Amino acid sequence: MSDIPGLPARRAALRMIDAVLHRGETLEQAERGALQGIHSGADRALARAIAAEVMRWLVDLDDLIDSATRNRLADDAKARSVLRLMLAQWLRLDTPPHAVIATALPLLAGGPRRLAHGVFSTLNKQAVQLPSAPTPPDPVALRWGDRTADMFDALGDPPPLDLTLKDWAQTDKWAAELDGQSLAPGHIRLPRGTRIEELPGFEEGAWWVQDLAASLPARMLGLGGGGRVLDLCAAPGGKTLQLAAAGWQVTALDISERRLDMLRGNLERTGLTAEIITADALSWKPAEPFDAILLDAPCTATGTCRRHPDVLHRIGQRQIAEMAALQAKLLKRAGGWLTSGGRLVYAVCSLEEAEGAGQTGAVPLTPSPIRVDELPAGLTPTMAGHLRTDPALLSDAGGMDGFFIARWTK
C-alpha cells in the first residue's frame, strides 16, 4: 500500500494535522517527525501544503463535513481528519477527485473508508465551494474583536515573499533586478513560490527573507552611528542583520544555540558582524549598559497566522497568559540595561492585547511615540504612539504580519 504514488505525502500531512490539533505542536515541529523517510522535495512540499491548508480552512472544512453526515463525527475521529485532508486537496490545491480518493482512503485501512468515500462523493456531486475567506474559530473572533473579519479576508492565501536589503540605497536596483515591488526603503516584495537560493543577490548576501512587519521594530531604532545595541531574544536573527547594516555594534543574545547557528550562517553570507551570546535573558546581565535595546520578545506568534495558520488552533488563553508573564519579566530587566538617553523598542508578532498594549503600562521609562513619517505609506501609529499591524493592512499589496511595537527612552 505504501507503493501508491503520493500516499506517503498524505500520511505525513495527516500526522502533522494530528500533532497540531491533539498535541499542540507547531507545524514546523510536527514536520520533523512526519517527513522522516520522505526524500522527494515535491512530496515534502505537498505534505506541508496540505497540512497548512487544512489549518487555514479548518472551520469551513468541518462545516462541509458536518453538512454531509447524518451523525456528527467526533472532532478527534480519524475519518474527520482524513476528510479534511481530502477536501483541502480538492478545493484548495486543485487535486482531481479521483486522485484524492486514491491517496486518502488507504489512510483509513481498517476504518470507515466507505463513510469517508460517501461523504466526499456527496460533496463532490454537490460541487460545494469554500467561502471567499476562511471563517475564524470562535475563540479567535472573541479575542480579536472588530478587526477579525478584515484580517481573515487576508488569510485566504499564503503571503508573498518579503526581502530586507543590506543596503537601502540599492532599493531601486534590486526592485528592478528581482522584478519586485518595494513598499519601503530597503524592502522588496516578490510573488510566493520563488526559490530563494536561486534569486540574484542571495550568494552575495545582498538581502535576507523577512516579512515587512518584522522589519519595522529595528527600523524604529534608526541608524546606529557606532552605538551599542542589544538584540534581546535575537534568533533567528533578521533584526540583528538589520541593526548591523544600520551601523550599530550589535550584541545578539538568545537562549537557543540551534537558532543562533542560523544567525551565524546569515552573518557569514551577508558579511555583517555581531557579538553572539547564548544565554537566558532572565538570568544574564550585561557588563555595561547599552545605547539601545531591541526586545523582540517570545510570544504566541498569532500575528504570523498568514504563514503559520496552525496558531489559530493551538493558542488559547493559557498560552497567552504564560507569554505575557514572560514578556513582563523581560521588559523589566531590559529597561535597567540602558544608558541615560538610551532607547528601548519592544515588539511581539502577536495580535493579542495582553502581549501588546497590555505590556506597556508598567514600563518605567519615558514613552517615545512612533511617528507616521517613520513608517511605510499606509501605516499609522495609535493615539498612544504605538504601532499595531495586522494581516488586513496593505492588503492590496499583499498584506503583512501582525505586530505590536512600542518605544521608550531612558
C-alpha atoms as one frame of an Amber mdcrd trajectory, in Angstrom:
protein
   0.000   0.000   0.000   2.916   2.347   0.678   3.808   1.989  -3.017   0.775
   4.073  -4.026   2.259   7.256  -5.534   1.628  10.248  -3.286   0.442   8.209
  -0.298   3.490   8.938   1.923   2.938  12.676   1.481  -0.717  12.357   2.522
   0.178  10.183   5.503   2.747  12.780   6.580   0.171  15.574   6.257  -2.261
  13.583   8.398   0.385  13.137  11.087   1.153  16.859  11.046  -2.523  17.769
  11.411  -2.868  15.349  14.313   0.240  16.756  16.023  -1.146  20.301  15.878
  -4.721  19.603  16.923  -4.128  16.886  19.502  -0.657  17.613  20.888  -0.411
  21.380  20.432   2.736  21.223  18.305   3.529  23.779  15.621   3.507  22.586
  12.026   7.261  23.146  11.927   7.739  20.943  14.985   5.395  18.306  13.624
   7.045  18.036  10.237  10.391  16.929  11.679   8.962  13.559  12.582   6.195
  13.345   9.981   8.507  13.877   6.998  11.134  11.351   8.038  11.720   8.912
   5.205  10.257  11.231   2.568  13.168  12.335   0.410  11.373  13.865  -2.557
  11.307  17.634  -2.295   7.985  17.717  -4.134   6.378  15.225  -1.744   7.667
  17.109   1.302   6.300  20.384  -0.094   2.950  18.721  -0.838   2.626  17.392
   2.714   3.337  20.851   4.109   0.861  22.491   1.731  -1.948  20.055   2.564
  -1.463  20.430   6.313  -1.276  24.231   6.088  -4.449  24.491   4.003  -6.326
  22.270   6.457  -5.242  24.572   9.284  -6.139  27.690   7.299  -9.651  26.490
   6.359 -10.393  24.146   9.281 -13.686  25.715  10.388 -15.079  25.728   6.855
 -13.880  22.205   6.042 -15.590  20.932   9.184 -18.804  22.732   8.246 -18.808
  20.952   4.877 -18.165  17.585   6.502 -20.973  18.124   9.013 -23.379  19.073
   6.233 -22.946  15.648   4.641 -23.086  13.378   7.694 -26.231  12.208   9.486
 -24.393  11.783  12.777 -21.668  14.269  13.538 -18.168  12.804  13.528 -16.165
  13.378  16.694 -13.605  16.157  16.458 -10.785  13.672  17.003 -12.175  10.977
  14.684  -9.634   9.824  12.120 -12.319   9.880   9.433 -12.838  13.610  10.056
  -9.104  14.283   9.753  -8.890  12.314   6.507 -11.935  14.127   5.094 -10.353
  17.468   5.974  -7.271  16.400   4.087  -9.340  15.240   1.096 -11.366  18.432
   0.862  -8.320  20.675   1.230  -6.642  18.930  -1.697  -9.707  19.156  -3.912
 -10.912  22.657  -3.029  -7.586  24.397  -2.354  -4.864  22.521  -4.210  -6.926
  21.587  -7.293  -6.202  17.872  -6.952  -8.585  15.826  -9.153 -11.208  13.979
  -7.093 -10.127  10.541  -8.324  -6.570  11.242  -7.142  -7.863  12.499  -3.800
  -9.804   9.297  -3.244  -6.973   7.011  -4.374  -4.453   8.568  -1.987  -6.691
   9.226   1.012  -8.841   6.157   1.538  -5.810   3.908   2.191  -5.182   6.094
   5.246  -8.348   4.576   6.719  -7.351   0.951   6.281  -9.407  -1.000   8.791
 -11.579   2.070   9.403 -14.679   3.763   7.949 -13.475   4.019   4.358 -16.989
   3.750   2.929 -18.135   6.617   5.133 -15.283   8.876   4.004 -15.798   7.905
   0.368 -19.529   8.585   0.636 -19.156  11.979   2.299 -16.533  13.135  -0.171
 -18.541  11.884  -3.161 -21.676  13.640  -1.912 -19.850  16.954  -1.537 -18.190
  16.488  -4.913 -21.553  15.890  -6.616 -22.937  18.977  -4.907 -19.989  20.963
  -6.303 -19.522  22.629  -2.931 -17.189  25.571  -2.551 -15.342  27.234   0.283
 -16.225  30.825   1.182 -14.152  33.666  -0.203 -12.176  33.872   3.049 -11.605
  31.466   5.946 -14.009  31.555   8.889 -12.322  32.376  12.221 -12.582  29.938
  15.114 -14.946  31.348  17.743 -12.247  31.906  20.416 -10.136  33.876  17.934
 -13.056  36.065  16.897 -13.804  36.836  20.544 -10.212  37.865  21.234  -9.560
  39.888  18.090 -12.822  41.798  18.027 -13.973  44.116  15.260 -10.884  43.621
  13.073 -11.307  39.845  12.864 -13.356  39.752   9.658 -10.973  42.098   7.846
  -7.959  40.085   8.976  -9.460  36.772   7.887 -10.251  38.275   4.494  -6.469
  38.483   4.118  -5.814  34.887   5.222  -7.261  33.039   2.257  -3.896  32.543
   0.571  -0.306  32.215   1.778   1.566  35.539   1.777   4.121  36.831  -0.735
   7.872  36.731  -0.122   9.474  39.794   1.518  13.190  40.618   1.430  15.143
  43.148   3.503  18.150  44.689   1.761  21.526  45.130   3.388  21.995  48.443
   1.551  18.859  50.564   1.400  20.473  52.806  -1.215  20.152  49.937  -3.692
  16.391  49.525  -3.317  15.599  50.640  -6.878  18.386  48.460  -8.290  17.180
  45.278  -6.587  13.492  46.016  -7.245  14.323  46.122 -10.946  16.683  43.140
 -10.951  14.310  40.958  -8.949  11.212  42.312 -10.702   9.713  43.053  -7.305
   7.710  45.731  -5.520   9.153  47.972  -2.818   6.851  49.160  -0.034   9.612
  50.914   1.930  13.293  51.751   1.546  15.281  48.542   1.886  12.264  46.301
   1.196  11.388  44.150  -1.830   8.242  42.034  -2.233   8.137  39.060  -4.614
   5.451  36.520  -5.536   5.282  33.442  -3.329   6.917  30.286  -4.636  10.238
  31.739  -5.732  13.236  29.522  -4.919  15.207  31.732  -2.571  18.660  30.285
  -3.217  18.283  30.884  -6.958  17.470  34.588  -6.698  20.061  37.187  -7.683
  21.811  38.596  -4.635  21.441  35.525  -2.418  25.005  34.258  -2.708  26.487
  37.715  -2.257  24.341  38.367   0.829  22.575  41.433  -0.553  19.337  40.595
   1.287  17.579  38.199   3.629  13.996  36.951   3.942  11.932  38.975   6.415
   8.284  39.970   6.440   7.768  43.722   6.091   6.137  43.932   9.537   9.034
  42.030  11.102  11.448  44.627   9.734   9.706  47.543  11.452  10.961  47.113
  15.066  14.613  47.520  14.095  13.717  50.470  11.876  12.361  52.227  14.980
  15.931  52.460  16.365  17.261  54.279  13.291  20.917  54.500  12.297  23.433
  53.284  14.839  26.401  55.576  14.237  28.617  53.062  16.004  26.448  52.895
  19.129  25.998  49.692  21.099  22.701  47.834  20.774  21.440  44.661  22.409
  19.199  42.470  20.269  17.455  40.547  23.022  15.907  37.176  22.073  17.622
  37.655  18.732  17.422  34.328  16.898  16.975  33.551  14.076  18.468  36.979
  13.529  16.771  39.074  10.862  16.711  42.088  13.162  20.361  41.556  14.129
  21.255  41.799  10.440  19.202  44.981  10.109  20.872  46.624  13.094  24.361
  45.669  11.943  23.632  47.010   8.462  22.374  50.274  10.042  25.728  50.892
  11.729  25.120  49.520  15.214  27.596  47.471  17.218  25.276  44.553  17.866
  25.210  42.084  20.730  22.760  39.329  19.823  21.539  37.234  22.736  19.307
  34.174  22.611  18.759  31.051  24.673  18.743  28.703  21.649  22.130  27.642
  20.301  20.483  25.898  17.351  18.627  29.031  16.276  21.745  31.158  16.778
  23.528  28.877  14.315  21.078  30.169  11.704  22.140  33.708  12.602  25.810
  32.804  12.282  25.159  31.449   8.803  23.369  34.612   7.719  26.079  36.852
   9.169  28.645  34.929   7.159  26.581  35.148   3.972  25.920  38.879   4.310
  29.377  39.858   5.585  27.853  41.583   8.625  29.179  41.225  12.165  27.666
  40.864  15.635  28.717  39.529  19.007  26.663  36.395  19.713  25.828  35.252
  23.242  23.950  32.089  24.132  22.221  32.767  27.441  18.897  33.008  29.248
  17.872  36.673  29.330  16.177  36.121  32.687  19.495  35.340  34.380  22.126
  37.015  32.146  23.420  40.509  32.987  25.470  42.828  30.752  28.866  44.109
  31.855  27.866  47.653  30.864  24.679  49.367  29.661  23.641  49.720  26.019
  22.732  52.750  23.941  19.694  50.889  22.609  17.867  47.609  23.173  15.534
  45.772  20.846  13.379  43.273  22.722  11.600  41.120  20.159  10.025  39.075
  22.907   8.904  35.446  22.796   5.173  35.409  22.122   2.259  33.341  20.879
   3.076  34.453  17.293  -0.595  34.750  16.370   0.393  37.625  14.095   2.105
  35.135  11.772  -1.161  33.319  11.006  -0.832  34.058   7.277   2.257  31.845
   7.142   1.549  29.649  10.171  -2.222  29.057  10.266  -1.771  26.403  12.965
  -1.555  29.232  15.535  -5.275  29.805  15.006  -5.991  26.434  16.608  -3.094
  25.924  19.042  -3.201  29.172  21.003  -5.634  29.931  23.806  -5.836  31.954
  26.993  -3.374  29.721  28.856  -0.590  30.220  26.328  -1.326  33.954  26.093
  -1.090  34.365  29.874   2.164  32.398  30.020   3.761  34.525  27.300   2.504
  37.787  28.819   4.095  36.889  32.155   7.426  36.150  30.469   7.290  39.367
  28.437   6.713  41.452  31.561   9.790  39.935  33.208  11.938  40.580  30.142
  10.739  44.184  29.813  11.533  44.872  33.451  15.074  43.525  33.088  15.789
  45.187  29.756  14.746  48.627  30.992  17.564  48.578  33.517  20.271  47.895
  30.943  20.078  51.243  29.109  22.405  54.228  29.252  20.860  57.604  30.072
  19.108  58.704  26.880  19.098  55.146  25.588  16.148  53.755  23.635  14.157
  50.572  24.137  11.943  49.067  21.431   9.556  46.297  22.450   7.955  44.121
  19.789   5.880  40.956  19.522   4.498  39.199  16.451   1.197  38.722  18.274
  -2.311  40.055  17.809  -3.218  39.526  21.457  -3.901  42.626  23.548  -2.249
  41.158  26.652   1.032  40.756  24.774   0.890  44.174  23.134  -0.584  47.312
  24.674  -1.240  45.341  27.845   2.527  45.248  28.488   3.209  48.960  28.216
   1.685  50.374  31.393   4.369  49.171  33.809   7.477  50.205  31.839   9.344
  52.796  33.998  10.722  54.721  31.015   9.634  57.796  29.041   7.426  56.951
  26.061   8.971  57.811  22.694   5.966  57.815  20.342   6.402  56.277  16.904
   5.843  58.858  14.166   3.956  58.342  10.937   6.938  59.609   8.918   8.975
  56.634  10.197   6.556  54.124   8.704   5.779  52.734   5.237   2.946  54.505
   3.459  -0.427  53.248   4.648   0.594  52.605   8.267  -0.330  54.889  11.166
   0.626  54.828  14.864  -2.030  54.551  17.541  -3.030  57.569  19.633  -0.583
  56.321  22.280   2.281  56.314  19.771   2.450  52.541  19.430   2.281  50.609
  16.170  -0.164  47.784  15.606  -0.015  45.942  12.284  -2.279  43.111  11.176
  -2.854  40.986   8.054  -5.553  43.313   6.719  -3.196  46.290   6.434  -1.713
  46.970   2.984  -3.962  44.151   1.751  -3.961  45.487  -1.827  -0.189  44.964
  -1.876  -0.222  41.508  -0.269  -0.725  42.310   3.423   1.680  41.880   6.315
   2.115  40.026   9.578   0.574  41.201  12.833   2.992  43.034  15.158   2.844
  45.283  18.181   5.705  47.780  18.603   6.328  50.360  21.343   9.325  52.587
  22.099  10.715  54.342  25.182  13.701  56.478  26.175  15.553  56.379  29.484
